[in-house]
Amino acid sequence: MAKRRGNNEGSLYQRRDGLWCAQVSLNGHRLTKYGKRQKECHDWIKQTLGKIDGGLTFEGTQLSLERFFEVWLNGKELARRPSTVNGYRRYARLYILPMLGKLRLQDILPGHIKQLYGLMKDQRKGARTIQLIHVTLHAALKQAVREGYLGRNPVDAIERPTVAQVEFPTLSPEQARQFLITATTSPFDTLFYIALTTGMRKGELLGLKWPDLDEEKSTLFVQRQLQRIPHKGYELVAPKTKAGRRKIKLGPKTLAKLLAYRSHQESLKQALGDGWQESGLMFTNSIGTFLDQSKVSKEFKKVLKRAGLPDMRFHDLRHTSLSSLLENGISINTTQNRGGHSKASTTVNIYGHTSARSQTEAAEKIEELVTPIEIELQ
């Protein structure tokens, strides 16, 4: 009988068939690795012994991806926004775990991940979906490396799927004016107007409170947003990034419209009396509480249809606002700050088509400025 090895001991030998065999003893159990090259097995012994020194148990070597995801996601609830964790859960449940969930963490190879992406492509999943699968799996296995379950992240060996930049629809100045004229009969008239003039996201607009308005300085302070959490309802959460927490300057017409809306809301409060549920929110439903985001989107599309305008998303009001700034000579940095982007490169990537149009106008303008006037001699 072979002598049982203690922890922190390893052996390496070549079998008769040419394969190398590496073995490490852990908690009375033997871990085995086969490889074609001696160095491969030697490195495995070194990595495994390092993990054991870091606290790896035999049970940890048997941990499946499915079980690890369960623990990882529960821990993420304490450190990430609910919407982010829900996204991780969704992509794990729908795509990652059905194919890879039963595999042990130790056994996951780049080839398995390539097969997963190939299957998603065969099922005609979009490039963006595959990219989010990649992000979710990479984040989970990165944590597995930190905790000593893996020596390296197999996702690092896979090139991140690329997503083609899609040009989003926007309203022309004439269309925007037509939209706002039609929206005057809508209960969300002011909300739509503020969306167009500030470029704020829907959740940011619906998370505004009246103290966020500085009437003297004509600014709105964006410091929270409304999010719908599955099985919990609506919650107010902080901006995802530091750049999302910002002050947006308002023009005189925008400020006047907002103040008129506040007066209207005060009249509604008085009319309802005890029926009004004070939340402090700027944009509310008819009794003063959270405004349903889907209701806003449905009303937006109704206004578009009445105005005879092309169908688009509410979010495209933000695109219209920010792209219009660039088209009219506002700097990228100013547009970045107004939009709440962390990096100017994000603004450029999203609104690159706008910059291209501006470049064309710039080329024509410089020609106009420097080209000598042709004088026809008599």
C-alpha positions in Angstrom: 0.0 0.0 0.0 1.3 3.4 -0.9 2.2 5.7 2.0 -0.4 8.4 2.6 1.0 11.8 2.1 0.4 14.7 4.5 -0.7 18.2 3.5 1.9 20.3 1.7 3.4 17.2 0.0 3.3 16.4 -3.7 4.6 13.8 -6.1 5.3 13.8 -9.8 6.0 10.8 -12.1 5.6 9.7 -15.7 3.3 6.8 -16.5 4.1 4.1 -19.0 1.7 5.7 -21.5 3.8 8.9 -21.5 1.4 11.1 -19.5 2.8 12.9 -16.4 0.9 12.4 -13.1 1.0 15.0 -10.3 -0.6 14.3 -6.9 -1.1 16.3 -3.8 -2.6 15.1 -0.5 -5.2 17.3 1.2 -7.2 16.5 4.3 -6.6 12.8 3.8 -7.7 13.0 0.2 -5.5 12.7 -2.9 -5.8 15.3 -5.7 -4.5 14.2 -9.1 -3.6 16.0 -12.2 -2.6 14.4 -15.6 -0.7 16.3 -18.3 1.4 15.8 -21.4 4.2 18.0 -20.1 6.2 17.7 -16.9 6.3 21.5 -16.4 2.5 21.6 -16.6 2.1 19.1 -13.8 4.9 20.7 -11.8 3.3 24.1 -12.0 0.0 22.5 -10.9 1.6 21.1 -7.7 3.1 24.5 -6.9 -0.2 26.3 -7.4 -2.2 23.7 -5.5 0.2 23.8 -2.5 0.0 27.6 -2.5 -3.8 27.4 -2.4 -3.6 24.9 0.5 -1.3 27.3 2.4 -4.0 29.9 1.7 -6.7 27.8 3.4 -8.0 25.7 0.6 -9.9 22.6 1.8 -10.8 19.4 0.0 -14.4 20.5 -0.1 -13.3 23.6 -1.9 -11.7 21.6 -4.7 -15.0 19.9 -5.2 -17.0 23.1 -5.4 -19.2 23.4 -8.5 -19.7 26.6 -10.5 -23.4 26.4 -9.6 -22.7 26.3 -5.9 -20.0 29.0 -6.1 -22.4 31.3 -8.0 -25.0 30.9 -5.2 -22.6 32.0 -2.5 -21.0 34.7 -4.7 -24.3 36.3 -5.6 -25.5 36.4 -2.0 -22.3 38.2 -1.1 -22.7 40.6 -3.9 -26.0 41.8 -2.5 -24.0 43.6 0.2 -21.6 45.4 -2.2 -23.5 46.1 -5.4 -26.6 47.8 -6.5 -29.7 45.6 -6.6 -30.1 46.1 -10.4 -26.5 44.9 -10.9 -27.0 41.8 -8.8 -30.3 41.0 -10.5 -28.5 41.2 -13.9 -25.8 38.8 -12.7 -28.5 36.4 -11.5 -30.4 36.6 -14.7 -27.5 35.8 -17.0 -26.3 33.0 -14.7 -29.7 31.4 -14.5 -30.6 31.7 -18.2 -27.3 31.1 -19.9 -24.2 30.2 -17.8 -25.4 27.6 -15.3 -27.5 25.4 -17.6 -24.3 24.5 -19.5 -21.5 25.0 -17.0 -23.1 24.8 -13.6 -22.3 21.2 -12.8 -18.6 21.6 -13.6 -16.2 21.9 -10.7 -14.4 25.3 -10.6 -11.1 23.5 -10.9 -12.2 21.8 -14.2 -13.4 24.9 -16.1 -11.2 25.6 -19.1 -11.3 28.3 -21.8 -12.6 25.7 -24.2 -15.8 25.3 -22.1 -16.4 29.1 -22.2 -15.8 29.2 -26.0 -18.4 26.4 -26.3 -20.9 28.4 -24.3 -20.4 31.5 -26.5 -20.7 29.4 -29.6 -24.0 27.9 -28.3 -25.3 31.4 -27.6 -24.4 32.4 -31.1 -26.1 29.3 -32.6 -29.2 30.3 -30.7 -29.0 33.7 -32.3 -28.4 35.6 -29.0 -27.3 39.1 -29.7 -23.7 40.2 -29.3 -24.6 42.4 -26.3 -26.1 39.4 -24.5 -23.0 37.3 -25.1 -20.9 40.3 -23.8 -22.9 40.5 -20.6 -22.6 36.7 -20.1 -18.8 37.2 -20.5 -18.8 40.1 -17.9 -20.9 38.0 -15.4 -18.7 34.9 -15.7 -15.5 36.9 -15.5 -16.6 38.7 -12.4 -17.5 35.5 -10.6 -14.4 33.6 -11.5 -12.2 36.6 -10.6 -13.6 36.3 -7.1 -12.8 32.5 -7.2 -9.2 33.4 -7.9 -9.1 35.8 -5.0 -10.5 33.2 -2.6 -7.9 30.6 -3.8 -10.2 28.2 -5.6 -8.5 28.9 -8.9 -5.0 29.7 -9.9 -6.1 31.9 -12.8 -9.3 33.1 -14.4 -10.0 31.0 -17.5 -12.2 33.8 -18.9 -9.0 35.9 -19.2 -7.9 33.6 -22.0 -11.1 34.5 -24.0 -11.3 37.7 -26.0 -14.2 39.9 -24.8 -17.0 39.8 -27.4 -17.4 43.0 -29.2 -20.7 44.9 -29.8 -21.2 46.9 -32.9 -22.0 50.6 -32.2 -25.7 51.1 -33.1 -26.7 54.6 -34.1 -29.6 55.6 -31.9 -32.6 57.6 -33.1 -32.9 61.2 -32.1 -35.4 64.0 -32.7 -34.4 66.9 -35.0 -35.0 70.4 -33.6 -38.2 70.6 -35.6 -39.3 67.2 -34.4 -38.5 68.1 -30.8 -40.6 71.2 -31.0 -43.5 69.3 -32.5 -43.2 66.7 -29.7 -43.3 69.3 -27.0 -46.2 71.1 -28.6 -48.2 67.8 -28.7 -47.1 66.9 -25.1 -48.8 70.0 -23.7 -52.0 68.0 -23.3 -50.1 65.2 -21.5 -50.0 64.8 -17.7 -46.2 64.3 -18.1 -45.7 67.5 -20.1 -43.1 69.0 -17.7 -41.3 65.7 -17.2 -40.8 65.3 -21.0 -39.6 68.9 -21.2 -37.1 68.5 -18.4 -35.9 65.3 -20.0 -35.1 67.1 -23.3 -33.5 70.1 -21.8 -31.3 68.3 -19.2 -30.5 65.0 -20.8 -31.2 63.2 -17.6 -32.0 59.5 -17.4 -35.6 58.4 -16.7 -34.6 57.0 -13.2 -32.8 60.2 -12.4 -35.8 62.3 -13.3 -38.2 60.2 -11.3 -35.8 60.3 -8.3 -35.7 64.1 -8.1 -37.0 65.8 -4.9 -37.9 69.4 -4.6 -35.0 70.2 -2.3 -32.8 69.2 -5.3 -33.9 72.3 -7.1 -31.8 75.4 -6.3 -34.0 78.2 -7.6 -31.5 80.9 -6.9 -28.7 79.2 -8.9 -31.1 77.6 -11.4 -29.7 74.1 -10.9 -30.9 70.6 -10.3 -28.8 68.3 -8.0 -28.9 64.7 -9.3 -28.1 62.5 -6.3 -30.4 59.5 -6.6 -32.5 57.6 -9.0 -35.6 55.5 -8.9 -35.2 51.8 -9.7 -37.6 49.0 -9.8 -36.3 46.0 -7.9 -37.9 42.6 -8.8 -40.2 41.3 -6.1 -39.6 44.4 -4.0 -41.0 47.3 -6.0 -39.5 50.8 -6.4 -36.6 52.0 -4.4 -34.4 55.2 -4.5 -30.8 54.4 -4.9 -27.6 56.4 -5.3 -26.1 57.0 -8.8 -24.0 54.2 -10.0 -20.9 56.3 -10.4 -19.4 59.4 -8.8 -19.9 61.3 -12.1 -23.6 60.5 -12.0 -23.9 62.7 -8.9 -23.9 66.1 -10.5 -25.5 69.5 -10.7 -27.3 70.5 -14.0 -27.8 74.1 -14.9 -31.3 75.1 -16.1 -32.2 77.7 -18.6 -34.7 80.4 -17.6 -37.6 78.8 -19.6 -36.9 75.4 -18.0 -36.8 76.9 -14.5 -40.1 78.8 -15.1 -41.8 75.6 -16.4 -40.6 73.7 -13.4 -41.8 76.3 -11.0 -45.2 76.4 -12.7 -45.4 72.7 -12.3 -44.6 73.0 -8.6 -47.5 75.4 -8.2 -49.8 72.9 -10.0 -48.7 70.1 -7.7 -49.3 72.3 -4.6 -52.9 72.9 -5.8 -53.3 69.1 -6.3 -52.1 68.5 -2.7 -54.6 70.9 -1.3 -57.4 69.4 -3.3 -56.6 65.9 -2.2 -56.0 66.8 1.5 -55.4 63.6 3.5 -55.5 61.6 0.2 -52.1 63.0 -0.7 -49.1 60.8 0.4 -46.2 63.1 0.8 -42.9 61.7 -0.6 -41.1 64.8 -1.4 -40.6 63.7 -5.0 -40.8 66.1 -7.8 -42.6 63.9 -10.3 -45.2 61.6 -8.7 -48.4 59.8 -9.5 -51.8 61.3 -8.7 -51.5 60.7 -5.0 -47.9 61.8 -4.4 -45.9 58.5 -4.5 -43.5 56.8 -7.0 -44.4 57.3 -10.7 -44.5 54.0 -12.5 -41.7 54.0 -15.1 -43.6 51.8 -17.6 -46.5 54.3 -17.5 -44.2 57.1 -18.4 -42.8 55.1 -21.4 -46.3 54.2 -22.6 -47.4 57.9 -22.4 -44.3 58.9 -24.2 -45.1 56.6 -27.1 -48.6 57.9 -27.3 -47.4 61.5 -27.6 -45.0 60.4 -30.4 -47.8 58.8 -32.3 -50.1 61.8 -31.9 -47.3 64.0 -33.1 -46.7 61.8 -36.1 -43.1 61.1 -35.1 -41.1 57.9 -35.5 -41.2 55.4 -32.7 -38.3 55.5 -30.2 -37.6 54.9 -26.5 -37.9 57.4 -23.7 -34.1 57.2 -23.3 -33.7 58.6 -26.8 -34.8 62.0 -25.4 -31.5 61.9 -23.5 -29.7 61.0 -26.7 -31.5 63.9 -28.5 -30.5 66.3 -25.8 -26.8 65.4 -25.5 -26.2 65.0 -29.2 -27.8 68.4 -29.9 -25.3 70.0 -27.5 -22.4 68.6 -29.5 -23.9 69.4 -32.8 -24.2 73.0 -31.7 -20.6 73.4 -30.6 -20.8 72.6 -26.9 -17.5 70.9 -25.8 -17.3 67.2 -25.1 -16.2 67.8 -21.5 -19.3 70.0 -20.8 -21.6 67.4 -22.5 -19.9 64.7 -20.5 -20.5 66.4 -17.2 -24.1 67.3 -18.1 -24.8 63.7 -19.0 -23.1 62.2 -16.0 -20.5 60.1 -17.9 -17.4 59.0 -15.9 -15.1 59.5 -18.9 -15.1 61.8 -21.9 -14.4 58.7 -24.0 -17.8 57.3 -23.1 -19.4 60.5 -24.5 -17.3 60.2 -27.6 -18.1 56.5 -28.1 -21.9 57.0 -27.7 -22.1 60.2 -29.8 -19.3 59.6 -32.3 -21.7 59.9 -35.2 -22.5 63.4 -34.0 -18.8 64.3 -33.9 -18.4 63.0 -37.4 -21.2 65.4 -38.6 -19.5 68.2 -36.7 -16.2 67.4 -38.4 -17.9 67.8 -41.8 -19.3 71.1 -40.9 -15.9 72.2 -39.6 -14.2 71.2 -42.8 -16.7 73.2 -44.9 -16.4 76.2 -42.5 -12.6 76.4 -42.6 -12.7 76.3 -46.4 -15.2 79.1 -46.4 -12.9 81.2 -44.1 -9.6 80.7 -45.8 -10.3 80.1 -49.5 -9.7 83.2 -51.6 -12.7 84.7 -53.3 -12.6 84.1 -57.0 -12.9 87.4 -58.9 -13.8 87.1 -62.5 -11.7 89.6 -64.6 -13.5 91.5 -67.3 
